[in-house]
Amino acid sequence: MADLEMVKISHLSKAFDDFVVLDDVSLSVKHGENLVVFGKSGTGKSVLLKCMVKLLVPDEGEVFIEGKNVHTLSNNELKELRKNLGFLFQSAALYDSMSVKENLAFPLIRNFSFTKNEVEAKVKRALEMVSLEHAIDKMPSELSGGMRKRIGLARSIITEPKLMLYDEPTTGLDPITTKEISRLIRDLQNELEMTSIIITHDLACAQIISDRAVVLEAGKIKYEGSLKELTASTDPFLHDFFTSDIKEE
């Protein structure tokens, strides 16, 4: 199992009526790898994530996570698989009626059988990892955009998932906060030995996070390689995304 791919997507296709969103997409992600997915709006990036975890059912193709075919799992098997997955959405998706502590405790109480003391310890640890211990009793409305992202990230990693899925994790943040969140994602990935798939339009974020990147165009993977290779490309399409003045950190 040690050398098994964490994610393998094979000939995945998905259309909504006559609009083809994913067209015969195949890719794999190794254990511990950070894969960044680029593409214009409407090119199927978010649909790809949703098909991976069976929030959407593809028209064709298969998705394997740690060797398990996601779309042939029973509901109970899928529930067990999702316990090892983490999600961070654009909005951070916090429950406005719950305090920070309650937001973080929610996935632990809902999906696991931890004691009250275990839950409290895990909440405290997750907040320490994102440097927001002081916010434990705050409500989401009292948090800045960057703080909400950090709390959303803390809730996503509180179960120590094997695979993290990020959908535009730095959208709406200023450049300094974007770099802080991106470095935090990278550091947590290293500390928890997670595999990550990151959808982003943000080059600064990708520069900090990515081990490898792919670009979706018209529902297909048109380009794949390191970020340095893609930004150095002379392909006209890639110039819509990348500029030559990005430097390695």
C-alpha positions as CSV (number, residue, x, y, z in Angstrom):
1,M,0.0,0.0,0.0
2,A,2.9,2.4,0.6
3,D,3.5,3.0,-3.1
4,L,-0.2,3.1,-4.0
5,E,-1.5,6.2,-5.7
6,M,-3.7,8.2,-3.3
7,V,-6.0,9.2,-6.2
8,K,-6.4,7.8,-9.6
9,I,-8.9,9.2,-12.1
10,S,-9.6,7.2,-15.2
11,H,-11.4,8.5,-18.3
12,L,-13.8,10.7,-16.4
13,S,-16.5,12.5,-18.3
14,K,-19.4,14.6,-17.1
15,A,-22.0,16.7,-19.0
16,F,-25.0,18.8,-18.0
17,D,-27.5,18.5,-20.8
18,D,-25.4,19.3,-23.9
19,F,-22.7,21.1,-22.0
20,V,-19.6,18.8,-21.6
21,V,-17.8,19.8,-18.5
22,L,-15.3,17.0,-18.2
23,D,-14.2,15.1,-21.3
24,D,-12.2,11.9,-20.8
25,V,-10.0,13.2,-17.9
26,S,-7.3,10.9,-16.5
27,L,-4.8,11.8,-13.8
28,S,-3.2,10.4,-10.7
29,V,-1.9,11.9,-7.4
30,K,0.8,10.3,-5.3
31,H,0.7,10.0,-1.6
32,G,1.9,13.2,0.0
33,E,1.7,15.2,-3.2
34,N,0.2,18.6,-3.7
35,L,-1.5,18.9,-7.1
36,V,-2.8,22.3,-8.2
37,V,-5.6,22.4,-10.8
38,F,-5.9,25.5,-13.0
39,G,-8.5,26.4,-15.6
40,K,-10.9,29.2,-16.7
41,S,-14.3,29.4,-15.0
42,G,-16.6,26.7,-16.3
43,T,-13.8,24.3,-17.2
44,G,-14.9,21.6,-14.7
45,K,-12.5,22.1,-11.8
46,S,-15.1,22.0,-9.0
47,V,-17.1,19.3,-10.9
48,L,-13.9,17.2,-10.8
49,L,-13.7,17.5,-7.0
50,K,-17.4,16.7,-6.6
51,C,-17.1,13.6,-8.8
52,M,-14.1,12.5,-6.8
53,V,-16.1,12.2,-3.6
54,K,-19.4,11.2,-5.2
55,L,-21.2,14.4,-4.7
56,L,-21.8,14.1,-8.4
57,V,-21.9,10.9,-10.5
58,P,-19.9,11.0,-13.7
59,D,-21.4,9.9,-17.0
60,E,-18.3,7.8,-17.7
61,G,-15.0,6.8,-16.0
62,E,-13.8,5.8,-12.6
63,V,-12.3,7.4,-9.5
64,F,-10.1,5.4,-7.1
65,I,-9.0,6.7,-3.7
66,E,-6.4,4.5,-2.1
67,G,-7.4,1.8,-4.5
68,K,-11.1,1.9,-3.7
69,N,-13.5,2.7,-6.6
70,V,-15.5,5.5,-5.1
71,H,-18.6,5.1,-7.4
72,T,-19.1,1.4,-6.5
73,L,-18.9,1.9,-2.7
74,S,-22.0,1.4,-0.6
75,N,-23.3,4.3,1.4
76,N,-21.7,3.0,4.6
77,E,-18.4,2.4,2.8
78,L,-18.5,5.9,1.3
79,K,-19.2,7.4,4.7
80,E,-16.1,5.6,6.0
81,L,-14.0,6.8,3.1
82,R,-15.1,10.4,3.6
83,K,-13.9,10.3,7.2
84,N,-10.4,10.4,5.8
85,L,-11.1,13.4,3.5
86,G,-11.0,17.1,4.3
87,F,-12.7,19.9,2.3
88,L,-12.0,23.6,2.3
89,F,-14.4,25.6,0.2
90,Q,-14.2,29.2,-1.0
91,S,-16.5,30.6,1.7
92,A,-14.9,28.4,4.5
93,A,-18.5,27.2,5.0
94,L,-18.7,27.9,8.7
95,Y,-22.0,27.6,10.5
96,D,-22.9,31.2,11.4
97,S,-25.1,30.1,14.4
98,M,-22.2,28.1,16.0
99,S,-19.2,29.4,17.8
100,V,-15.7,28.6,16.6
101,K,-15.5,25.8,19.2
102,E,-18.8,24.3,18.1
103,N,-17.9,24.6,14.4
104,L,-14.7,22.6,14.9
105,A,-16.3,20.1,17.2
106,F,-19.1,19.4,14.8
107,P,-17.3,16.9,12.4
108,L,-15.8,15.1,15.4
109,I,-19.2,14.6,17.1
110,R,-21.1,13.8,13.9
111,N,-18.7,11.3,12.4
112,F,-16.7,9.8,15.3
113,S,-17.1,8.5,18.9
114,F,-14.7,10.7,20.7
115,T,-15.2,11.5,24.4
116,K,-16.0,15.1,25.4
117,N,-12.4,15.5,26.6
118,E,-11.0,14.1,23.4
119,V,-13.1,16.5,21.4
120,E,-12.0,19.5,23.4
121,A,-8.3,18.5,23.1
122,K,-8.6,18.1,19.3
123,V,-10.3,21.5,19.0
124,K,-7.6,23.1,21.1
125,R,-4.9,21.4,19.0
126,A,-6.4,22.4,15.7
127,L,-6.7,26.1,16.8
128,E,-3.1,26.0,17.9
129,M,-2.1,24.8,14.5
130,V,-3.7,27.8,12.8
131,S,-2.6,30.2,15.6
132,L,-6.1,31.2,16.6
133,E,-6.5,29.7,20.1
134,H,-7.9,33.1,21.3
135,A,-10.8,32.8,18.9
136,I,-12.3,29.7,20.4
137,D,-15.5,31.4,21.8
138,K,-16.0,33.8,18.9
139,M,-18.8,33.7,16.4
140,P,-18.0,33.6,12.7
141,S,-19.5,37.1,12.3
142,E,-16.7,38.4,14.6
143,L,-13.9,37.0,12.4
144,S,-12.0,38.7,9.5
145,G,-11.9,37.0,6.1
146,G,-8.4,35.6,6.9
147,M,-9.5,34.3,10.3
148,R,-12.5,32.6,8.7
149,K,-10.2,30.9,6.3
150,R,-8.0,29.7,9.1
151,I,-10.9,28.4,11.1
152,G,-12.3,26.7,8.1
153,L,-8.9,25.1,7.6
154,A,-8.7,24.1,11.2
155,R,-12.1,22.4,10.9
156,S,-11.0,20.6,7.7
157,I,-7.8,19.2,9.3
158,I,-9.2,18.4,12.7
159,T,-9.9,14.8,11.8
160,E,-6.3,14.5,10.4
161,P,-7.5,13.5,6.9
162,K,-5.3,11.6,4.4
163,L,-6.6,13.6,1.5
164,M,-7.5,17.4,1.4
165,L,-9.5,19.0,-1.3
166,Y,-9.3,22.8,-1.6
167,D,-11.7,24.9,-3.8
168,E,-10.1,28.3,-4.3
169,P,-8.7,28.5,-0.7
170,T,-7.4,32.1,-1.1
171,T,-10.3,33.8,-3.0
172,G,-11.1,37.3,-1.7
173,L,-8.0,37.6,0.5
174,D,-5.4,40.4,0.3
175,P,-1.9,39.4,-1.0
176,I,-0.3,39.2,2.5
177,T,-3.1,37.0,3.9
178,T,-3.0,34.9,0.7
179,K,0.6,34.1,1.3
180,E,0.0,33.4,5.0
181,I,-2.9,31.0,4.2
182,S,-0.9,29.3,1.5
183,R,2.1,28.7,3.7
184,L,-0.2,27.4,6.5
185,I,-1.7,24.9,4.0
186,R,1.8,23.8,3.0
187,D,3.0,23.5,6.6
188,L,0.0,21.6,7.7
189,Q,0.3,19.2,4.7
190,N,3.8,18.5,5.7
191,E,3.1,18.1,9.4
192,L,0.1,15.8,8.8
193,E,1.6,14.0,5.8
194,M,-1.6,14.7,3.7
195,T,-2.2,14.5,0.0
196,S,-3.8,17.7,-1.4
197,I,-5.6,18.7,-4.5
198,I,-6.0,22.5,-4.8
199,I,-8.2,24.4,-7.2
200,T,-7.0,27.9,-7.5
201,H,-6.6,30.9,-9.9
202,D,-4.0,32.4,-7.5
203,L,-0.4,32.1,-8.8
204,A,1.1,33.2,-5.5
205,C,-0.8,30.4,-3.7
206,A,0.2,27.8,-6.3
207,Q,3.8,28.9,-6.2
208,I,3.9,28.2,-2.4
209,I,1.9,25.0,-2.4
210,S,2.3,23.1,-5.6
211,D,4.4,20.1,-6.3
212,R,2.8,19.6,-9.7
213,A,0.1,21.4,-11.7
214,V,-2.4,20.6,-14.4
215,V,-4.4,23.0,-16.6
216,L,-8.0,22.2,-17.7
217,E,-9.2,23.5,-21.0
218,A,-12.5,22.7,-22.6
219,G,-13.0,19.8,-20.2
220,K,-9.7,18.2,-20.9
221,I,-6.3,18.2,-19.2
222,K,-4.2,20.1,-21.8
223,Y,-1.0,20.7,-19.8
224,E,0.7,19.1,-16.9
225,G,4.1,19.6,-15.2
226,S,5.8,21.6,-12.5
227,L,4.7,25.2,-12.0
228,K,8.1,26.4,-13.2
229,E,7.7,24.4,-16.4
230,L,4.2,25.8,-17.1
231,T,5.1,29.4,-16.3
232,A,8.1,29.1,-18.6
233,S,6.1,27.7,-21.5
234,T,5.7,29.7,-24.7
235,D,2.3,28.3,-25.4
236,P,-0.1,31.2,-26.0
237,F,-2.9,29.6,-23.9
238,L,-0.7,29.3,-20.9
239,H,0.1,33.0,-21.0
240,D,-3.5,33.6,-20.0
241,F,-2.6,32.1,-16.6
242,F,1.1,32.6,-16.1
243,T,3.7,35.3,-16.4
244,S,7.5,34.9,-16.7
245,D,8.3,37.0,-13.6
246,I,7.2,34.5,-11.0
247,K,10.2,33.6,-8.9
248,E,10.8,30.6,-6.8
249,E,10.4,31.2,-3.1
